[in-house]
Amino acid sequence: MHTVCIIGSGPAGVSAALELDRLGIDYLLVDRHTFPRPKPCGGVLPWRVLELIELPGEVVESPLRGYRIYSRRSRAESTFPSPGASVSRVKFDAYLASLPENPPERLRVRGVREGEEKVTITDGRRVIEAEYLIGADGANSTVRRCMGVEYGRFASACQYLIEVPEVKERIGEWFEVYYLFTRGYGWLVPLRGAVRAGVGGLGFGRRQLEEFLSLTPVAEKLEGGRVVGYEAHRIPMQGPAGRLASRRMVLCGDAGGFVYPGTGEGIYYALLSGGAAARAVAAALEGEELARASRREFASLEHLRQVDFLEGVLGSEERIERYLRRLSKLGGSF
Ligand SMILES: Cc1cc2nc3c(=O)[nH]c(=O)nc-3n(C[C@H](O)[C@H](O)[C@H](O)COP(=O)(O)OP(=O)(O)OC[C@H]3O[C@@H](n4cnc5c(N)ncnc54)[C@H](O)[C@@H]3O)c2cc1C
């Protein structure tokens, strides 16, 4: 019987584990994969992630100075207050998984059941019991399904890994975001000797990705490149779920819907919400109701729920241009 079981050892699960280490609370961290493992992701870490996690040089693909955002008629640039980084999630997540005092154990959770006194977790053969459970098992969360929490809207995202000569000359150290479609967007992320080129949006797939790559500003930057990888996954787009905790279980990261819909940025919010979930469980162990403690701990992430970006900002070409004009007026850093 463990005090806490954390399902999923991505950024959210690791952040929860590190917080429980700090609080001196016993836990079991599990993941269905052993690390290193792949995770479809742009791997863009704005400066604020590097304020939370110090990264060894070998994990960094390229430093990032900020965003460059393009629409059909405008362009806006935002410089980070201090450098960010692009990373490969294979290396980044393996590094994260090495940080907690209890490294992840391999277990593919197939079901969880909540009782009065404990939560029972199973992979179909083995059974684990814990007083509390933290669901950090990503966008296809089994925990969330077992809690009966409704899924909101998802964007589908896919990307190519493209070996490109002269990445620095073509893209520099910028995360390039392209609002060239309605209800979705494209991106280019500079890496060492390669670029991640992807699209995400409602019902987006390989067709939109190919279309994105054929558009003039993008095609020019990738000229002479060679596709060496493809991956796809979904991104929660409706902000945190309406119900994030039950009596003994709490959701964080993608499992809870903690993603900023404007950019699909989820790593920072996974780190914040993982720590918050751990603190909520700590409060529950002291006698507070878990749902109440979670509401307090997640309060600073409420703003993620307010943004209906795909429709409200990217819903039409006029809206996109209005948004870009507003951003360029802000200038510098936004
Ligand atoms: C194409 C794409 C591009 C993106 N680009 C960016 C970006 O550039 N920057 C950014 O900040 N965010 C980006 N995101 C979002 C970001 O990837 C996620 O928000 C972030 O990874 C969420 O972290 P997490 O820990 O909640 O979940 P995950 O990173 O998905 O980790 C969940 C973990 O749970 C494990 N797991 C799942 N099911 C089970 C199970 N049943 N039993 C046990 N373990 C299980 C998985 O193996 C995994 O290790 C992107 C997403 C996509 C799809």
The ligand as a Tripos MOL2 file, in Angstrom:
@<TRIPOS>MOLECULE
LIG
   53    58     1     0     0
SMALL
NO_CHARGES

@<TRIPOS>ATOM
      1 C1          2.6390   17.5080  -32.0090 C.3       1 LIG1
      2 C2          2.7040   18.1820  -30.6560 C.ar      1 LIG1
      3 C3          3.5670   19.2620  -30.4750 C.ar      1 LIG1
      4 C4          3.6610   19.8630  -29.2250 C.ar      1 LIG1
      5 N1          4.5920   20.8590  -29.0520 N.ar      1 LIG1
      6 C5          4.7750   21.4000  -27.8170 C.ar      1 LIG1
      7 C6          5.8300   22.3470  -27.5910 C.ar      1 LIG1
      8 O1          6.6030   22.6630  -28.5040 O.2       1 LIG1
      9 N2          5.9750   22.8720  -26.3490 N.ar      1 LIG1
     10 C7          5.1410   22.5260  -25.3100 C.ar      1 LIG1
     11 O2          5.2960   23.0600  -24.2050 O.2       1 LIG1
     12 N3          4.1510   21.6050  -25.4970 N.ar      1 LIG1
     13 C8          3.9630   21.0290  -26.7150 C.ar      1 LIG1
     14 N4          2.9940   20.0570  -26.8820 N.ar      1 LIG1
     15 C9          2.1880   19.6430  -25.7230 C.3       1 LIG1
     16 C10         3.0500   18.7740  -24.7790 C.3       1 LIG1
     17 O3          3.6410   17.7250  -25.5210 O.3       1 LIG1
     18 C11         2.1670   18.1870  -23.6820 C.3       1 LIG1
     19 O4          1.3130   19.1790  -23.1730 O.3       1 LIG1
     20 C12         3.0350   17.6430  -22.5270 C.3       1 LIG1
     21 O5          3.8420   16.5870  -22.9710 O.3       1 LIG1
     22 C13         2.1260   17.1550  -21.3940 C.3       1 LIG1
     23 O6          2.8870   16.5130  -20.4170 O.3       1 LIG1
     24 P1          2.2180   15.3570  -19.5300 P.3       1 LIG1
     25 O7          3.2620   14.9310  -18.5540 O.co2     1 LIG1
     26 O8          0.9070   15.7850  -19.0490 O.co2     1 LIG1
     27 O9          1.9070   14.1750  -20.5570 O.3       1 LIG1
     28 P2          2.9010   13.3040  -21.4600 P.3       1 LIG1
     29 O10         4.1270   14.0510  -21.7740 O.co2     1 LIG1
     30 O11         2.0670   12.7910  -22.5750 O.co2     1 LIG1
     31 O12         3.2930   12.1100  -20.4950 O.3       1 LIG1
     32 C14         2.3390   11.1470  -20.1190 C.3       1 LIG1
     33 C15         3.0700    9.8810  -19.6850 C.3       1 LIG1
     34 O13         2.0810    8.9490  -19.2520 O.3       1 LIG1
     35 C16         2.4180    7.6560  -19.7280 C.3       1 LIG1
     36 N5          1.1850    6.8840  -19.8330 N.ar      1 LIG1
     37 C17         0.1420    7.0780  -20.6700 C.ar      1 LIG1
     38 N6         -0.8240    6.1660  -20.4720 N.ar      1 LIG1
     39 C18        -0.3770    5.3680  -19.4530 C.ar      1 LIG1
     40 C19        -0.9140    4.2330  -18.8090 C.ar      1 LIG1
     41 N7         -2.1120    3.7420  -19.1500 N.pl3     1 LIG1
     42 N8         -0.1990    3.6470  -17.8250 N.ar      1 LIG1
     43 C20         1.0250    4.1470  -17.4690 C.ar      1 LIG1
     44 N9          1.5870    5.2100  -18.0740 N.ar      1 LIG1
     45 C21         0.8950    5.8140  -19.0440 C.ar      1 LIG1
     46 C22         3.0700    7.9170  -21.0910 C.3       1 LIG1
     47 O14         3.9280    6.8430  -21.4720 O.3       1 LIG1
     48 C23         3.8330    9.2210  -20.8320 C.3       1 LIG1
     49 O15         5.1710    8.9720  -20.4250 O.3       1 LIG1
     50 C24         2.8540   19.4150  -28.1270 C.ar      1 LIG1
     51 C25         1.9850   18.3450  -28.3190 C.ar      1 LIG1
     52 C26         1.9140   17.7270  -29.5670 C.ar      1 LIG1
     53 C27         0.9790   16.5550  -29.7330 C.3       1 LIG1
@<TRIPOS>BOND
     1     1     2 1
     2     2     3 ar
     3     2    52 ar
     4     3     4 ar
     5     4     5 ar
     6     4    50 ar
     7     5     6 ar
     8     6     7 ar
     9     6    13 1
    10     7     8 2
    11     7     9 ar
    12     9    10 ar
    13    10    11 2
    14    10    12 ar
    15    12    13 ar
    16    13    14 ar
    17    14    15 1
    18    14    50 ar
    19    15    16 1
    20    16    17 1
    21    16    18 1
    22    18    19 1
    23    18    20 1
    24    20    21 1
    25    20    22 1
    26    22    23 1
    27    23    24 1
    28    24    25 2
    29    24    26 1
    30    24    27 1
    31    27    28 1
    32    28    29 2
    33    28    30 1
    34    28    31 1
    35    31    32 1
    36    32    33 1
    37    33    34 1
    38    33    48 1
    39    34    35 1
    40    35    36 1
    41    35    46 1
    42    36    37 ar
    43    36    45 ar
    44    37    38 ar
    45    38    39 ar
    46    39    40 ar
    47    39    45 ar
    48    40    41 1
    49    40    42 ar
    50    42    43 ar
    51    43    44 ar
    52    44    45 ar
    53    46    47 1
    54    46    48 1
    55    48    49 1
    56    50    51 ar
    57    51    52 ar
    58    52    53 1
@<TRIPOS>SUBSTRUCTURE
     1 LIG1         1 GROUP 0 **** ****
